[in-house]
Amino acid sequence: MQIEASSIERNSLGDREITRIRRKSISILAAGQILGGLGSGATLTLGSLLIVDISGLDELAGMAATMNTLGAAIMALPLAALAQKFGRRISLSTGALIAASGVVIIISSAFLRYWPLLLLGMLVLGTGSAMNLQSRFAATDLSTKATRGRDLSVVVWSTTVGAVIGPNLFEPGEELARFISLPPFTGGFLIAMCAQLIGVFVYWLGLRPDPLQVAQHQAAVKADNTQLRRRGWSILKNTPIARRAVLTVALTHLYMVSLMSMTPIHMQHQGASLTLIGITISIHVAGMYALSPVFGWLTDKAGPRTIIFAGQALLITASVLVWSNGQSHTVTTLALLSLGLGWSAATVAGATMITGAVGIAERPQLQGTSDLCMNLAGVIGGLCAGPILGAVGFQGLAVVLLICAMVMIVVNLKSNSSDIVHG
């Protein structure tokens, strides 16, 4: 039976119906994540190749990923505002549509051979990353405190499927591009656009009823209620547990991006083959996503703070491994695996803590602010890691990043009984 919003407003739904809607929503969100991963899995690599091909400047290669991350940061709050006012269905569908339009700009830039237009396209395409981040929070809209971590982590894990398959679409994409006379390195973007457009329909048709609107109505909260006026920054200012959780997620992401982005350069300088570098990064990505359901389950059982500490321990382990024997390719690979696992544990637990820090009325605003901070931290980490690597080397970079882990540990040690976790 299809449940319309008007009926939800009039009647409180039973536990069985809530569970049904929750499971259906998680399935739809996971499918959307797979589609999003198909696009992002190839486009960041292709973006680097395409900008060098158009501009002829190797120095611009990293700008594709930077603009994509910046676009995700810029769109985090607008998408959160859309979700708060109109629900997840409108927000996620709009995000997928905007991301698809970014591909149109990118392909146009390839035809025109104008690289600033390509950077604009990558910025717009970053909306897809913002949408994917919002999806993991959307999975918790109807969750209880006992299932929140697992629900969130299932959607995070589904990213693995698209991220693994996506890069393997590079050659088929190029064949497609040649067949329809597109410029080189644009076929993968066309596949990404198709995946995003399919995602529009998946979200639009699948998220009925809308999980966020159901949760709001169940909590007797209307979208125009005056208590929704508090913005994300105000929540951070007045809610210690939210502040700690957002800081933890942001610094964890900065830590991961900084060390991961410099690993290929370090390994290349140590004489590693491109194949070995690729295997190392693949193992790292597997560590980031493959065990997220385990960390979600542990978060529900042991509490977010405990798993955040475990994540920081894994990040510290990665730095210690690099510092102790960074010249060894085997040790570096183990360090990147530990880095991925630490990111997964701390991010899943931190996002779970963010969701429980406030009631359903204010969650979208806080979640959007968290995604903004997370992406900006990634941009800062990517931009600063290179100069630090040049100044103190790869092992020195690993030691510098220990400061982030220490800050996160100290911050989370300050939690106390006054913290309120919402169900």
C-alpha atoms as one frame of an Amber mdcrd trajectory, in Angstrom:
protein
   0.000   0.000   0.000   1.382   3.407  -1.015   1.372   5.932   1.796   0.989
   9.577   0.843   2.307  12.478   2.912  -1.213  13.677   3.728  -2.083  10.360
   5.351   1.149  10.435   7.323   0.205  13.837   8.701  -3.147  12.523   9.926
  -2.070   9.206  11.359   0.905   7.912  13.282   2.354   4.845  11.588   2.915
   1.576  13.407   6.342   0.049  14.057   5.874  -2.593  11.367   5.066   0.003
   8.694   7.971   2.200   9.776  10.299  -0.792   9.500   9.014  -1.558   6.002
   9.551   2.019   4.829  12.988   2.112   6.462  14.176  -1.066   4.735  12.806
   0.024   1.386  14.493   3.423   1.699  17.853   1.850   2.555  17.598  -0.398
  -0.524  16.848   2.592  -2.759  19.665   4.634  -1.222  22.115   1.741  -1.693
  21.115   1.431  -5.355  21.652   5.169  -5.782  25.086   4.894  -4.181  26.079
   2.162  -6.616  25.027   4.357  -9.541  26.896   7.307  -8.074  29.980   5.157
  -7.573  29.901   4.059 -11.214  30.320   7.691 -12.171  32.830   8.856  -9.572
  34.917   5.675  -9.866  36.174   6.696 -13.315  35.573  10.422 -13.665  38.184
  11.690 -11.204  40.951   9.810 -13.027  39.544  10.848 -16.388  39.264  14.447
 -15.209  42.999  14.556 -14.486  43.815  13.063 -17.886  41.384  15.326 -19.710
  42.610  18.564 -18.166  46.219  17.710 -19.023  45.153  16.784 -22.569  43.286
  20.086 -23.053  45.689  22.432 -21.268  48.993  20.681 -21.907  49.974  21.438
 -18.295  50.813  18.547 -15.957  50.617  20.989 -13.041  46.832  21.175 -13.425
  46.258  17.420 -13.083  45.280  17.628  -9.428  42.832  20.474  -9.993  40.131
  18.137 -11.329  39.788  16.296  -8.019  40.167  19.531  -6.046  37.332  21.241
  -7.935  35.158  18.143  -7.547  35.668  18.172  -3.775  35.103  21.929  -3.625
  31.840  21.489  -5.536  30.730  18.873  -3.002  31.483  21.327  -0.187  29.587
  24.178  -1.862  26.484  22.050  -2.477  26.339  20.361   0.937  24.232  23.041
   2.641  21.874  23.778  -0.295  21.070  20.061  -0.615  20.545  19.848   3.148
  18.185  22.820   3.003  16.249  21.148   0.177  15.984  17.963   2.229  14.781
  19.804   5.313  12.082  21.676   3.407  10.981  19.141   0.778  12.415  15.766
   1.873  15.181  13.452   0.691  13.446  12.517  -2.553  13.553  16.076  -3.902
  17.047  16.761  -2.558  18.726  13.618  -3.897  16.929  13.737  -7.270  17.953
  17.367  -7.702  21.540  16.571  -6.755  21.755  13.771  -9.322  20.295  16.032
 -12.019  22.763  18.839 -11.273  25.656  16.346 -11.320  24.519  15.121 -14.749
  24.516  18.703 -16.018  28.141  18.967 -14.901  29.016  16.213 -17.361  27.422
  18.249 -20.174  29.724  21.146 -19.259  32.764  18.841 -19.152  32.099  17.306
 -22.570  31.482  20.795 -23.987  34.853  21.917 -22.621  36.512  18.991 -24.425
  34.935  20.035 -27.726  35.951  23.676 -27.172  39.417  22.738 -25.827  38.913
  25.249 -22.988  40.179  23.967 -19.660  38.619  26.636 -17.341  35.220  25.372
 -18.523  36.339  21.854 -17.583  37.099  23.032 -14.044  33.611  24.527 -13.848
  32.167  21.214 -15.006  34.120  19.301 -12.345  32.855  21.782  -9.744  29.241
  21.132 -10.785  29.861  17.379 -10.977  30.957  17.556  -7.330  27.254  17.848
  -6.485  27.132  14.087  -7.020  29.627  13.596  -4.192  27.580  15.861  -1.910
  24.480  13.851  -2.803  26.247  10.563  -2.037  27.322  11.858   1.371  23.757
  12.930   2.137  22.520   9.440   1.199  24.342   7.841   4.122  22.566  10.205
   6.517  19.240   9.606   4.769  19.600   5.917   5.679  19.243   6.869   9.358
  16.088   8.997   9.085  13.885   6.167  10.368  16.542   4.307  12.350  16.480
   3.726  16.075  19.521   4.255  18.255  20.085   0.474  18.134  20.242   0.273
  14.310  21.595   3.681  13.282  25.221   2.656  12.744  24.334  -0.434  10.712
  21.816   1.376   8.516  24.300   4.136   7.732  27.164   1.727   7.072  25.174
  -0.405   4.602  24.757   2.618   2.339  28.442   3.524   2.794  29.423  -0.045
   1.890  27.357   0.000  -1.312  29.714   2.690  -2.622  32.292  -0.097  -2.934
  30.419  -1.740  -5.800  30.404   1.340  -8.002  33.921   2.388  -6.975  35.314
  -1.004  -8.025  33.343  -1.323 -11.266  33.676   2.339 -12.283  37.396   2.400
 -13.205  36.897  -0.731 -15.303  34.503   1.216 -17.527  37.370   3.371 -18.790
  38.057   1.354 -21.944  34.380   0.683 -22.807  33.761   4.385 -22.320  36.522
   5.299 -24.740  35.140   2.858 -27.300  31.737   4.516 -26.908  33.311   7.960
 -27.281  35.022   6.971 -30.522  31.837   5.394 -31.853  29.776   8.573 -31.396
  32.680  10.935 -32.213  33.240  12.383 -28.740  36.666  13.799 -27.760  39.169
  11.494 -26.008  38.713  10.831 -22.276  35.007  11.768 -22.318  33.348   8.354
 -22.721  33.546   7.629 -19.002  31.854  10.940 -18.286  29.009   9.990 -20.616
  28.557   6.756 -18.658  28.599   8.802 -15.440  25.889  11.084 -16.796  23.688
   8.122 -17.711  24.206   6.657 -14.217  23.229   9.951 -12.588  20.119  10.305
 -14.764  19.058   6.778 -13.825  19.689   7.815 -10.225  17.232  10.701 -10.629
  14.457   8.231 -11.408  15.587   5.757  -8.733  15.338   8.423  -6.022  12.215
  10.100  -7.428  10.227   6.902  -7.795  11.763   4.835  -4.998  11.688   7.222
  -2.025   7.905   7.178  -1.704   6.994   7.831   1.029   9.929  10.086   1.816
  11.824   8.724   4.868  12.707  12.157   6.241   9.138  13.429   5.935   7.828
  10.275   7.584  10.283  10.784  10.469   9.323  14.437  10.795   5.607  13.665
  10.861   6.140  10.855  13.328   7.883  13.362  15.575   5.058  15.860  14.993
   7.479  18.318  13.376   6.385  20.498  10.455   8.873  21.908   7.958   7.922
  25.504   8.760   8.140  25.076  12.529  10.045  27.902  14.229  12.333  25.439
  15.975  13.831  24.627  12.549  15.314  28.121  12.244  18.533  27.081  13.989
  21.263  26.710  11.375  24.063  24.168  11.348  26.662  26.622  12.675  24.358
  27.575  15.537  23.911  23.895  16.363  27.685  23.422  16.466  28.066  26.466
  18.709  25.503  25.277  21.246  25.751  21.470  21.065  29.103  20.041  22.284
  28.494  16.486  21.076  27.685  17.760  17.569  30.819  19.905  17.580  33.011
  16.965  18.579  31.454  14.646  16.001  31.815  17.100  13.107  35.417  17.904
  14.076  36.214  14.187  14.262  34.801  13.452  10.802  36.523  16.485   9.238
  39.961  15.813  10.741  39.724  12.104   9.915  39.040  12.998   6.283  41.913
  15.502   6.223  44.223  12.828   7.645  43.163  10.269   5.040  43.297  12.581
   2.013  46.689  14.023   2.976  48.444  10.685   3.375  46.639   8.847   0.575
  47.127  11.550  -2.059  50.894  11.641  -1.524  51.387   7.857  -1.463  51.555
   7.377  -5.277  54.201  10.108  -5.547  56.237   8.624  -2.691  56.032   5.091
  -4.098  56.986   6.299  -7.566  60.077   8.000  -6.111  60.906   4.700  -4.398
  60.823   2.896  -7.758  57.427   1.192  -7.461  55.669   0.180 -10.664  52.331
   1.679 -11.663  50.783  -1.752 -11.125  52.031  -1.911  -7.527  50.863   1.648
  -6.866  47.436   0.743  -8.254  47.230  -2.359  -6.050  48.159  -0.308  -2.977
  45.457   2.285  -3.646  42.918  -0.472  -4.365  43.699  -2.101  -1.009  43.305
   1.290   0.632  39.882   1.855  -0.989  38.819  -1.640   0.076  39.785  -0.738
   3.638  37.683   2.422   3.419  34.442   0.707   2.420  34.487  -3.086   2.592
  34.241  -3.396   6.390  31.954  -0.424   7.007  29.004  -2.711   7.977  31.243
  -4.269  10.645  32.118  -0.848  12.026  28.433   0.110  11.873  27.457  -2.971
  13.890  30.249  -2.301  16.405  29.120   1.321  16.702  25.611   0.192  17.623
  26.959  -2.311  20.149  29.869  -0.433  21.745  28.886   3.195  21.099  30.291
   5.744  18.612  33.001   7.104  20.908  34.621   3.682  21.391  34.784   3.061
  17.639  36.115   6.579  17.034  38.997   5.750  19.403  39.568   2.497  17.486
  39.636   4.480  14.237  42.208   6.911  15.614  44.341   3.975  16.758  44.305
   2.645  13.196  45.234   6.066  11.787  48.115   6.309  14.258  49.201   2.796
  13.253  49.340   3.937   9.625  51.575   6.874  10.529  53.848   4.741  12.709
  54.261   2.175   9.916  55.213   4.886   7.429  57.585   6.526   9.918  59.260
   3.247  10.853  59.913   1.927   7.332  58.333   4.079   4.650  60.831   2.857
   2.050  59.287  -0.608   2.065  56.473  -1.062  -0.444  54.963  -3.804   1.722
  54.940  -1.599   4.813  53.486   1.293   2.830  50.686  -0.952   1.552  49.924
  -2.116   5.104  49.920   1.510   6.230  47.410   2.448   3.513  45.188  -0.481
   4.525  45.292   0.690   8.153  44.576   4.235   6.962  41.486   3.090   5.063
  40.198   1.034   7.992  40.772   3.919  10.409  38.918   6.321   8.123  36.024
   3.865   7.853  35.722   3.300  11.599  35.957   6.958  12.588  33.731   8.209
   9.774  30.938   5.675  10.339  31.012   6.238  14.106  31.322  10.013  13.726
  28.412  10.206  11.262  26.327   8.067  13.620  27.148  10.450  16.466  26.168
  13.438  14.293  22.792  11.859  13.557  22.100  11.294  17.242  23.315  14.711
  18.369  20.046  16.515  17.552  16.407  15.699  16.895  14.989  14.929  13.457
  13.962  18.575  12.954  17.557  19.805  12.873  19.407  16.805  11.491  19.534
  17.848   7.812  21.112  21.201   8.691  23.718  19.617  10.971  24.431  16.844
   8.465  24.901  19.353   5.651  27.263  21.415   7.794  29.236  18.266   8.588
  29.557  17.397   4.895  30.685  20.953   4.154  33.390  20.744   6.838  34.427
  17.269   5.707  34.900  18.307   2.074  36.686  21.532   2.959  39.027  19.522
   5.184  39.708  17.249   2.205  40.544  20.248   0.030  42.881  21.645   2.705
  44.536  18.256   3.176  45.093  17.803  -0.549  46.517  21.305  -0.996  48.789
  21.227   2.065  50.101  17.671   1.750  52.289  18.465  -1.276  54.256  21.324
   0.323  54.640  19.330   3.554  55.896  16.335   1.555  58.421  18.572  -0.184
  59.594  20.057   3.117  59.824  17.022   5.421  59.287  13.965   3.200  56.665
  11.219   3.310  57.702   9.994   6.746  57.637  13.538   8.077  54.140  14.037
   6.660  52.989  10.922   8.538  54.383  12.331  11.792  52.783  15.758  11.231
  49.397  14.088  10.720  49.644  12.481  14.152  48.635  15.877  15.505  45.176
  15.385  13.940  44.755  12.029  15.655  45.831  13.445  19.008  43.364  16.335
  18.674  40.520  13.912  17.901  41.380  11.702  20.873  41.549  14.649  23.294
  38.296  16.123  21.963  36.391  12.860  22.362  37.836  12.206  25.818  35.975
  15.329  26.931  32.530  13.816  26.331  30.428  13.573  29.470  27.085  12.535
  30.818  25.475  15.824  29.763  25.618  14.774  26.123  22.171  13.945  24.772
  21.774  11.211  22.186  18.459  11.368  20.368  16.613   8.243  19.379
